[in-house]
Amino acid sequence: MYSQNEATLLPPLRPSRIEEHGVSIRDYVDLLIEGRKTILLALVSVLLVTAVYLVLAPRTYKADALLRIDKNKALLAANLRSDANKSPSEAENPRAQREVEILRSRSVLGKVVENLNLTVEASPQYFPIIGETLARKHDAHDGIAGAWWGFGSWAWGGEKLKVATFTVPDRYLGKEFTLIALEGGRFRLLGPKGQLLAEGSIGQSLSADIGESEPVTVKLTELEARPGTHFELKRNTSLAAIETLQKAFSVQEVSKDTDILKVELKGRDPEQLAKSVNDIATIYVNATVNWESAEAGQKLAFLESQLPIVKERLEKAEQGLSAYRQKHGAVDISAEAEILLKQAAEMETLGIQLKQKYDEQSQRLESAHPDMVATNSQIKHVNGKLAALNKRIKDLPRTQQSVVSLSRDVQVNTELYTSLLNSAQEQRIAAAGSLGNSRIVDFAVTPEKPYWPKPSLLLAIASLLGLSAGSALVFFRHSLQRHDNYPALLEYQVGLPLYAAIPHSKKQRKLGRLLGPGKERQPGILVSQDPLDISVESLRSLRTTLEATMASNVSKVIMISSPAPGMGKSFVSTNLSALLASIKKRVLVIDADMRNGRLHETFSIDKQPGLSDLLVGTATLGEVIVSLPEVGIDLIPRGSTVLNPAELLVLGELAETLEQLKDFYNHIVIDSPPILGATDAAILGKQADATFLVVKEGRYTAHELEVSFRRFQQVGVKPNGFIINDMKEGSSYYPYYGYAYQSSDLEPKNESVLKAGYDALGGLFTKRQQRERDYLSVDAFIDDIDDNKMQV
């Protein structure tokens, strides 16, 4: 028989030269599948928070209107250039962006605030958190909602308040006043500090002195509420009200080059929103009409101021031509003179028109403006041509010169006067029928459904966020775990073979929850509770390996240890022992963890007397061995608590006791303390024929396994291998140990077959009592040992 006491020191561990291979997509998928409960919990949590928000969040409504902007008539875009000098882009493209800024201007929104009295905020006081939601659920057609007992000052639905006038001194702008509804349409007004200011009724204008130069005035037009209901009143500055309106107000072009503007306003009062949007659109359209009428009026005034002057010139020119003809008689004008007369008259008329245009532009533009410079250049050009024509006229006979000059004056002034009369009439018509550059296409209507929150959008975002957060949590938790996903790498680094990889067992987890003081449970372990569990199948593989590598005719002492607590060594010890007993082996389990051993709790027996009592000498071997016929094994519990378990193992004749037990038991399984936590495992390992280290997936590293191996190596003990416990789905070795009965194998039609299998397996566990025909009984064997001790 091979004994580890004779083992020599092994050479140092080989260096780690294998690099861990890259992680594949399958590894990520397996990790997500393994953490599906965490992902589901995160998803449910986020959806629950979103559902609470959807219930409690205040409803926001949106009202909108459509405006049409006419091309080439945009506000503040008067014709600054002649039609001939306009660029195509300026003549054809709309000025929608400029109109957007005008719509958002304080000049427009300020009138809306003033017309709708938006500087005054009045709202009921709702119960915190849930009050507004309950009030929103109440149907206004059912009247005013009743109050909860003891909460009559809060509003619960159906309350209405309209304030016609509410003014406060400048010092109290932005501060909250309280209005309390009374019986008979009366109310009471309280100041910011709760002081009583005045009492009155609906339609009555109240004035209250608050210690300032100006009193507080209030007038209500509507008040519907239970007596005692509190409302909040606040007067803001006009600028604050405009800024609030600007934040909730948006204007944008529906699409490029459509000249259609969409005006939107968001808020919590649907009726007020529709009124505000319509008021904004109406004020803007009226403003454009007024500004365009003012422009037409300004042009008309200029034209009317020029008409008397041109008329007077025309009369003088006609008088001069008439006097000259009377004095000299009829004078024939040659063809050349007629041509010169016509050209000179046209040039002079054009020059006067350009001069009028220049004077009109000078009222709006600076002299350096490009339009002013262009008009001045045209005037100089016309004057140059007119000077050339005058020089040619001077070459004519004197009488013809005079007739041409006088006739030209009459013709020019006649054309100018006629043109001014036509322009003045056009401006009168434009001023009377001006419609501005904008039109209201669609007026705003009272919205029926809230714009926000949007359940479908929020739930979709919450689902995505929950899945992402759960996945991130799974990856983060995985990154913090101490594990090595590749047992083959461990085998190379540590030099220990992997004997078994035990998958995670849900049944074992439930059994573990039943352990503890004050909890009732049936004695037994996973092998007896669920023989078909996937973990039991892996333990059977371990049993087969042990039987194949050890001589079956010689008793073996098997020690199960671990680097640290919580790895599952007790689970492996007890279930492996039960499986060995199921193949007609006499098995003894020793709870050698005299500090924290809990095998007595697993089998619901008393921990005293036990191993510590046996080693101290206060109990005999027959007193500490407990027979467990339902499992088919014997057990020595840990015994009484001692302060020096290591010294007790050295001085307590452990080796002699084990030699005596070997004569009766085929296998002795020792559940030892963790090797890195105490030296007990090293002492026990010197008496064992096989030593195994149990590590739990996610709670070990290669370094811990190496240190544990070296700790055994220092005392001459060579562990046979290691066992990975609690392998999760998705682990690298899990698929190879995943063979087990499927749910389809457990159909009712196979009930008799399964029952027979269970009965046969149970029979193996209960054959303990029948083994007395083939072996010595435990009691007889213990009596023999005690007799030998007495003889010695």
WOWO-V53960 format. One record per backbone hydrogen bond with DSSP energy under -0.5 kcal/mol. CO is the residue of the C=O (numbers start at 1). NH is the residue of the N-H. Records with the same first field share a line. If there is no record, write none. Layout:
BEGIN
CO=NH  NH
END
This chain:
BEGIN
3=6
4=7
15=17
17=19
24=28
25=29
26=30
27=31
28=32
29=33
30=34
31=35
33=36
35=39
36=40
37=41
38=42
39=43
40=44
41=45
42=46
43=47
44=48
45=49
46=50
47=51
48=52
49=53
50=54
51=55
52=56
53=57
60=451  452
61=267
63=265
65=263
66=441  442
67=261
68=70  439
70=73
74=77
78=80
82=85  86
87=91
88=92
89=93
95=99
96=100
97=101
98=102
99=103
100=104
102=105
105=108  109
106=110
107=111
108=112
109=113
110=114
111=115
112=116
113=117  118  119
117=120
119=121  236
120=122
121=234
123=232
124=126
125=155
127=131  132
128=130
130=134
131=135
132=136
133=137
134=138
138=140
139=142
140=143
148=151
151=154
153=230
155=127
157=145
160=224
162=164  221  222
165=219
167=217
169=172
170=173
172=175
175=235
177=233
178=190
179=181  231
180=188
181=228
182=185
183=186
185=202
186=182
187=200
188=180
189=197  198
190=178
191=194
195=191
198=189
200=187
201=204
204=206
206=218
208=216
215=217
216=208
217=167
218=206
219=164  165
220=203
222=162
224=160
226=229
229=181
230=125
231=179
232=123
233=177
234=121  236
235=174
237=241
238=242
239=243
240=244
241=245
242=246
243=247
244=248
245=249
248=266
250=264
252=262
255=258
259=69  261
260=254
261=67  263
262=252  264
263=65
264=250
265=63
267=61
268=270
269=273
270=274
271=275
272=276
273=277
274=278
275=279
276=280
277=281
278=282
279=283
280=284
281=285
282=286
283=287
284=288
285=289
286=290
287=291
288=292
289=293
290=294
291=295
292=296
293=297
294=298
295=299
296=300
297=301
298=302
299=303
300=304
301=305
302=306
303=306  307
304=308
306=310
307=311
308=312
309=313
310=314
311=315
312=316
313=317
314=318
315=319
316=320
317=321
318=322
319=323
320=324
321=325
322=326
323=327
324=328
325=329
332=334
334=338
335=339
336=340
337=341
338=342
339=343
340=344
341=345
342=346
343=347
344=348
345=349
346=350
347=351
348=352
349=353
350=354
351=355
352=356
353=357
354=358
355=359
356=360
357=361
358=362
359=363
360=363
361=364  365
366=369
369=373
370=374
371=375
372=376
373=377
374=378
375=379
376=380
377=381
378=382
379=383
380=384
381=385
382=386
383=387
384=388
385=389
386=390
387=391
388=392
389=393
390=394
391=395
392=395
393=396
397=401
398=402
399=403
400=404
401=405
402=406
403=407
404=408
405=409
406=410
407=411
408=412
409=413
410=414
411=415
412=416
413=417
414=418
415=419
416=420
417=421
418=422
419=423
420=424
421=425
422=426
423=427
424=428
425=429
426=430
427=431
428=432
429=433
437=70
439=68  441
442=66
452=60
453=455
454=458
455=459
456=460
457=461
458=462
459=463
460=464
461=465
462=466
463=467
464=468
465=469
466=470
467=471
468=472
469=473
470=474
471=475
472=476
473=477
474=478
475=479
476=480
477=481
481=483
482=700
485=487
486=489  490
487=491
488=492
489=493
490=494  495
491=495
497=499  722
500=724
501=503
502=727
504=506
505=509
506=510
507=511
508=512
509=513
510=514
511=514  515
512=515
516=519
518=520
525=529
526=530
530=533
533=537
534=538
535=539
536=540
537=541
538=542
539=543
540=544
541=545
542=546
543=547
544=548
545=549
546=550
551=554
556=558  668
557=559  689  690
558=670
559=561  692
560=672
561=694
562=675
563=676
564=567
568=572
569=573
570=574
571=575
572=576
573=577
574=578
575=579
576=580
577=581
578=582
580=583  585
581=584
585=587
586=666  667
587=634
588=669
589=591  636
590=592  671
592=594
593=597
594=642
598=601  602
599=603
600=605
601=604
602=524
607=639
610=614
611=615
612=616
613=617  618  619
620=624
621=625
624=637
626=635
627=629
628=631  632  633
633=628
634=589
635=626  637
636=591
637=611
638=612
644=648
645=649
646=650
647=651
648=652
649=654
653=657
654=658
655=659
656=660
657=661
658=662
659=663
660=663
661=664  665
666=556
667=588  669
668=558  670
669=590  671
670=560  672
671=592  593
674=677  678
679=683
680=684
681=685
682=686
683=686
684=687
685=688
688=4
690=559
691=720  721
692=561  694
693=695  723
695=725
696=699
698=482
701=705
702=706
703=707
704=708
705=709
706=710
707=711
708=712
709=713
710=714
711=715
712=715  717
713=716
717=719
720=497
721=693
722=499  500
723=695  725
724=502
725=697
727=504
728=731
731=734  735
733=736  737
734=737
735=738
742=745
743=746
744=747
747=750
748=751
750=754
751=755
752=756
753=757
754=758
755=759
756=760
757=761
758=762
759=763
760=764
761=765
762=766
763=767
764=767
766=769
767=770  771
768=771
769=772
770=773
771=774  775
777=781
778=782
779=783
780=784
781=785
782=786
783=787
784=788
785=789
786=790
787=791
788=792
END
